Amino acid sequence: MAAQLSNRQGGGGGVRRGLQPDSLKLICQLAVLKHIHRVAFQLEVTQGDKSFGKHWYLRGVQGRVCNPVWNRDYFYFTGLINEIRIYLRENCVNTLVNDLFKLALSIFNSNDNRRRMGAELILLCMLSNESQVAWSLPTKYHDTETILDMLVSCKQRFQKPKVVPFWSKQSEALLLSTLRHASSLTKLVLPLCNDLLLKSIAVYCRKLVELEIGFAEDVSEEGLLAISGRSAYPRDQGLHRKYENALYLQNDFGPAQQWYVKDSMLFTPPTSTKRSLPPKECDKLLQTYPTHFGCTRLKRLKIFGNFIFPPRANRSKFNKNLKGPILETGFYCLLLHLKNLEDFVIPAASLMVARLSVLLTPDQLVDTKLLLKELSFGWDERLEAQEMTSLAKICPRVKTLRGVSNGIPNDFHISAFSDRFRIDDAVCDFVKRFHNLSTLSGNMKLTCLNSYLRLRGDKLTHLSCSSLLLSTADLVTLRRFCVNLTRLDARLTLDNTVDKGFVEYHCDHSPEFRGTLVSQDINIDSPWPEWRSEIARWPWKRLKHLDLNGRFNLIILQLLLGSADHLEILSVTNWPNEMVSGGMALDDSWIPGILAANPLHNIKEFCLKMEIDHFVEEGFLTKTSLNSLIHHAMENCPKLERIVGEWTKIPDRELAEIQQRCWKQGLKVAISNAEPYRDFQNYEDNDRYYGMNAGYWRLRGIPARGDDLAALAAAAAAGGAVGGLAVAAAAEGHEEEAAPVHVRYPRTFGYVYRP
């Protein structure tokens, strides 16, 4: 009986994971959710904004809208919702209510319903309780563009309305009552926060460890000060005062006759106040006073959405389309007074820290040490020399540095080409000021990177670098100093001047690397046997993941791959380069070359491919190389689980036979092409290989042999051939999901230019 039940449920005797459509638990949860959803609709119609009765249709807007009513309170509305919370708390276990909340949030995240956003918010607030530790809204509320997309009724016919979204007074009262009963929260995600919501978070949610918020257009510095537990005034801290550059809902957003409420949102015209952009930066820190509240336990703070940070706006070259509230001093207070903050996820976070370090007095700078563990840089931050010097002093515990490049220093005053070396000198000195890095990523010259690695490369475990390769000795030096590296992501570009041309640097780092190479005559043209002894002197001791991308040849791959006994994942993505390797990205010589450099005893994933937009003629592998790789793997690679390559010319049936043969001989490996079908540049070759690759037909919307025609037709009507493949795989009873197929558009006939 158990075997019959297992076959009936699983289709093939396998164990099904997660809640299934016919599970008793899910059926009960959906029944309860439907009933609570019905109650939410009834409350919205009888006590909410929709109870006024005066609705109309607005051109281009989905569903009915109504005017905001300012003389309505929501005590009965929030009181009834609180009664429902009490009823659920007395009649349901807390874990059951939390499961209902997670299920409702999952349903709302997967459904962009345009007419039910108000009821969704009411339902989620009903399912909130005092024991809940995490609370969030569907992701469609997080982005203003998504809200406007759901607002319009027909995007092809009507343009997006030029409006600004806010929470309606009903939603604001509902969120305030929910936060009042959420004192146990440790994680909160809430978009479109104004000063009132931020103050309520600071008062009622003081146990928060993770906070993710988005700003409304009328937020001011007062809200950020409240989160940090500070105020700009010693007394009467609840009085809302006018802040410079702040916008206010009742004064700055068009006439009230043009406002309207749609579900849980209030939409107003854009601001009518003309602001001078970019705004002026503050020249000193604001004196603040304690409020005895605030989220002082925060360890992670993420801010999403649009806002204007004056230092970034002044330095950015793209400051014409600035939008959002203007905020600056509040961010400095967050950094100063949130003593446990370790992760500060916000655009221009490194610039905020740098500006704070400059605004502090010398005595304050000595006493102030931030606990931030990660800093990320962009191309529009443009730090001054003093900011770059003091940034490392105020953040001594940084372990992750991302986006290091020549775009960090401010080069506005540098015009001559000879002065460009000053930028390289500044970046090289800047990185060396961080002593505890375990992760480093950026676009640096390899000589400057190796100069840093010589000092502190023993602590580095993850390195992601993008650079123009000018000397093969730089790669050997990289191996020498990164002794504890576990993952290397490298994007290298190679041309015909490697080891041949004279290169100018901001300074000569070569004395720092003496003793790296024994032979001074070895270069990129030397065969691998001559390089083997040099590479064996500096083995990778802990490297497990190697991801190499760019334009390079086989010898560059061998220099990074050799003497790596613990390697588990090898991913190589090469581009065609007319300067080297005859212009082809890959050929059959790469497989024996890789195996000669490293037998790959512990390899689990092997990937050798090109980018998606290349043709077969620019690089391919034949059946000979596949057979040699399989033969080597059966004897030396018992952990191999996946092989991805450029075997477009091998029929799918033969690939399946080779995989089946490997399984029979004990090697459980999955073999696939990097692309289901990579196009040939010659259309006659495309027609020649018409029937042997199923991906060729699927990309053109034609079901291949063995596909479920009904499933493919239904999926095509729902969303294309990609969904059809997933439905077909599910219909056949496969446990693993089908690989996604990238739909390729028809190409114009003729020569294709490769940059």
Buried (B, 14 or more C-beta within 10 A) or exposed (E): EEEEEBEEBBBEEEEEEEBEEEEEEBEEBBEBBEEBBEBBBEBBEEBBBBBEEEBEEBEBBBBBBBBBEEEBEBEEBBEBBBEBBEEBBEEBEEEBBBBBBEBBBEBBEEEEBBEBBBBBBBBBBBBBBEEBBBBBBBBBBBBBEBBBBBBBBEEEEEEEBEBBBBBBBBBBBBBBBBBBBBEEBBBBBBBBBBBBBBBBBBBBBBEBBBBBBBBBBBBBBBBBBBBBBBBBBEEEBEEEEEBEBBBBBEEBBBEEEEBBBBBBBBBBBEBEEEEEBBBEBBEEBBEBEEBEBBBBBBBBBBBBBBBBBBBBBBBBEEBEEBEBBBBBBBBBBBBBBBEEBBBBEBBBBBBBBBBBBBBBEEEBBEEBEBBBBBBBBBBBBBBBEEBBBBBBEBBBEBBBBBBBBBBBBBBEEBEEEEEBBBBBBBBBBBBBBBEEBBBBBBBBBBBBBBBBBBEBBEEBBBBBBBBBBBBBBBBBBBBBBBBBBBBBBBBBBBBEBBBEEEEEBBEEBEEBBEEBBEEEEBBBEBEBEEBBEBBEBBBBBBBBBBBBBBBBBBBBBBBBBBBBBEBBBBBBBBBBBEEBBEEBBBBBEBBBBBBBBBBBEBBBBBBBBBBEEBBBBBBBBBBEBBEBBBEBBBEEBEBBBBBBBBBBBBBBEEBEEBBEEBEEEEBEBBBBBBBBBBBBBEEEBBEEBEEBBBBBBBBEEEBBEEBBEEBBEEBBEEEEBBBBBBBBBBBBEBEEEBBEBEEBEEEEEEEEEEE
